[in-house]
Amino acid sequence: MQAASGHVLVVDDDPIVRDVLGRYLARDGFEVSAAADGRDAIDTFDRVRPDLVLLDLMLPALDGFEVFRRMRSRGFETPVIMLTARGDETDRVVGLESGADDYVSKPFSPREVVARVRAVLRRGNDKNAPVAEPASIRHGALMIDPGAHEATLDGPTLPLTPKEFDLLHHFASHPRVAFSRAQLLDDVWDGAYDGGPSTVTVHVRRLREKIETDPSAPARLVTVWGAGYRFEP
């Protein structure tokens, strides 16, 4: 019998979507729980503490954004991939600004969703791999510890989502190198994100709010007009 690769909670009011994703995930070695509405999602989340949540935005009882907010209010940084039939860029931006790790628009390929799940979990679990502890990076008051998957600024730990940490670590590992949004999608998201360049824009804005003294006039994560973004140590 195949060992479980992790526990995924599938939240969608469409029984066909729940069934198809559940079968594909189970076939790929995941343990699967399912919920059909927002309240059921919260109850199931509290009961099983999944490793990742596939969360539809359009749900009865509580919508996906409210479910996500309540999950985060419990103090867990469980990775969340949002699912929606709405292709509006506004929804993607709102989802990203909420702190979601990925975003998939319906209709989607179940195999693609499973690949996204594996990619998100792999990024979150890399720090636990039995390899040599990666060296910490320090730039002035900013210290990044890849082993602990955390960053501090003047002492306190920064409240970074897994993707924000990955982005900060990538920038800090290549100081004074300008990266385009397309390059960042390839390097940090492994090219597996359908939100397009706006994905990077949103994450850079959120990251600036956490590492800059004045996010409107960034000194660490600067814009290079016509090129992208550059980290200044």
C-alpha positions in Angstrom: 0.0 0.0 0.0 1.3 3.5 -0.9 2.4 5.6 2.0 0.4 8.8 2.4 2.1 11.9 0.9 0.1 14.3 3.1 -3.4 15.1 4.1 -5.4 17.4 1.8 -8.7 19.0 2.6 -10.8 19.6 -0.6 -13.5 22.3 -0.1 -16.0 22.6 -2.9 -19.8 22.6 -3.1 -19.7 20.6 -6.3 -19.8 16.9 -5.5 -18.2 16.0 -8.9 -15.2 18.3 -8.2 -14.8 16.8 -4.7 -15.0 13.3 -6.1 -12.6 13.8 -9.0 -10.0 15.7 -7.0 -10.3 13.2 -4.2 -9.7 10.3 -6.5 -6.8 11.9 -8.2 -5.2 12.9 -4.9 -5.7 9.5 -3.3 -4.3 7.8 -6.4 -1.2 10.0 -5.9 -0.8 8.9 -2.3 -2.6 11.6 -0.4 -5.0 11.2 2.4 -8.1 13.2 1.5 -10.9 14.9 3.5 -13.7 16.9 1.9 -16.2 19.6 2.8 -19.2 20.9 0.9 -19.7 24.3 2.4 -17.8 27.0 4.5 -19.0 25.9 7.9 -18.2 22.3 7.2 -14.8 23.4 6.0 -13.9 25.1 9.3 -15.2 22.1 11.3 -13.2 19.7 9.2 -10.1 21.9 9.3 -10.2 22.0 13.1 -10.7 18.2 13.3 -8.1 16.9 10.8 -5.5 19.7 10.7 -4.6 19.0 7.0 -1.3 19.6 5.4 -2.9 21.7 2.6 -6.3 23.0 1.7 -7.9 23.2 -1.8 -10.4 26.0 -1.2 -13.2 27.0 -3.6 -14.1 30.7 -3.3 -17.8 30.4 -4.1 -19.2 28.4 -1.2 -22.6 28.3 0.6 -22.8 29.3 4.3 -19.4 31.0 4.3 -17.5 32.1 1.2 -13.9 31.0 0.6 -12.4 34.2 1.6 -14.1 34.1 5.0 -13.1 30.4 5.4 -9.5 31.3 4.7 -9.6 34.2 7.2 -10.9 32.0 9.9 -8.4 29.3 9.2 -5.6 31.8 9.5 -7.1 33.3 12.7 -6.4 30.0 14.3 -2.7 30.7 14.1 -1.8 28.0 11.5 0.1 28.7 8.3 -1.4 25.7 6.4 -0.8 26.2 2.7 -4.0 27.1 0.7 -4.6 26.8 -3.0 -7.7 28.7 -4.0 -10.1 27.3 -6.6 -12.6 29.5 -8.5 -14.7 29.5 -11.6 -14.2 33.3 -11.8 -11.3 34.3 -14.0 -11.4 37.9 -12.9 -7.9 39.3 -12.1 -9.5 41.1 -9.1 -10.3 37.7 -7.5 -6.7 36.6 -8.0 -5.3 39.7 -6.5 -7.7 39.5 -3.5 -6.8 35.9 -3.0 -3.1 36.6 -3.1 -3.3 39.6 -0.8 -5.1 37.3 1.7 -2.0 35.2 1.7 -3.0 32.2 -0.5 -0.1 30.1 -1.7 -1.5 29.4 -5.2 -4.6 29.9 -7.3 -6.2 27.7 -9.9 -9.1 28.8 -12.2 -11.9 26.4 -13.2 -12.1 24.5 -15.4 -8.8 22.8 -14.5 -7.0 19.6 -15.1 -7.0 17.4 -12.0 -3.5 16.3 -12.8 -2.4 20.0 -12.8 -4.1 20.5 -9.4 -2.2 17.5 -8.0 1.0 18.8 -9.4 0.3 22.2 -7.8 -0.3 20.5 -4.5 2.9 18.6 -4.7 4.9 21.8 -5.6 3.4 23.8 -2.7 4.0 21.0 -0.2 7.5 20.4 -1.5 8.5 24.1 -1.1 7.1 24.0 2.5 8.9 20.8 3.4 12.3 21.5 1.8 13.5 22.7 5.1 12.9 19.3 6.6 14.9 17.4 4.0 17.9 15.4 5.3 20.6 17.7 3.7 23.2 20.0 5.0 21.7 23.0 6.9 21.7 26.0 4.5 23.6 29.0 5.6 21.7 32.0 7.0 21.8 35.2 5.0 22.3 38.5 6.8 21.9 42.0 5.3 22.2 44.6 8.0 19.2 44.2 10.4 17.6 41.6 8.1 18.5 38.0 8.8 17.1 35.1 6.8 17.3 31.5 8.2 16.4 29.0 5.4 16.7 26.1 7.9 14.1 27.5 10.2 12.2 29.0 7.2 12.0 32.3 9.0 13.3 35.9 8.7 13.9 38.5 11.4 14.2 42.3 11.1 15.8 44.1 14.1 15.0 41.1 16.3 11.3 40.2 15.8 10.3 37.4 13.4 8.6 38.7 10.3 5.1 37.3 9.7 5.8 35.9 6.3 3.7 33.4 4.3 5.7 30.5 2.8 5.6 32.1 -0.6 6.7 35.5 0.8 9.6 33.8 2.5 10.6 32.0 -0.7 10.5 35.3 -2.6 12.5 37.2 0.0 15.1 34.4 0.2 15.5 34.4 -3.6 16.0 38.2 -3.7 18.4 38.2 -0.7 20.4 35.3 -2.2 21.0 37.5 -5.3 21.6 41.0 -4.0 21.7 43.8 -6.6 20.4 41.5 -9.4 17.3 42.7 -11.2 14.7 40.1 -11.9 11.7 40.5 -14.2 8.3 39.3 -13.1 8.5 36.4 -15.6 11.9 35.3 -14.2 10.5 35.4 -10.7 7.5 33.3 -11.7 9.9 30.7 -13.1 12.4 30.8 -10.2 10.1 31.1 -7.2 6.8 29.6 -8.5 8.5 27.0 -10.7 6.4 28.4 -13.6 3.3 26.7 -12.0 1.0 29.7 -11.5 -1.9 30.9 -13.7 -2.2 34.3 -12.1 0.4 35.8 -14.4 2.7 38.8 -13.6 0.2 40.2 -11.2 1.0 37.4 -8.9 4.6 38.8 -8.5 3.3 42.4 -8.1 1.0 41.5 -5.3 3.6 39.4 -3.4 6.3 42.2 -3.8 3.8 44.7 -2.4 3.0 42.5 0.6 6.7 41.8 1.2 7.5 45.5 1.1 4.9 46.1 3.8 6.8 43.8 6.1 10.4 44.7 5.4 10.4 48.4 4.4 10.3 51.3 6.8 8.2 53.2 4.2 6.6 50.7 1.7 5.7 53.6 -0.6 9.4 54.5 -0.9 11.2 51.1 -0.7 14.9 51.0 0.1 15.5 47.3 0.2 13.2 45.9 -2.5 13.4 48.5 -5.2 11.7 48.7 -8.6 14.0 48.8 -11.6 11.9 50.5 -14.3 11.7 48.4 -17.4 13.5 45.5 -15.8 11.6 44.3 -12.7 12.8 44.3 -9.0 16.1 44.3 -7.3 17.2 43.6 -3.7 19.5 46.2 -2.2 21.5 44.9 0.8 
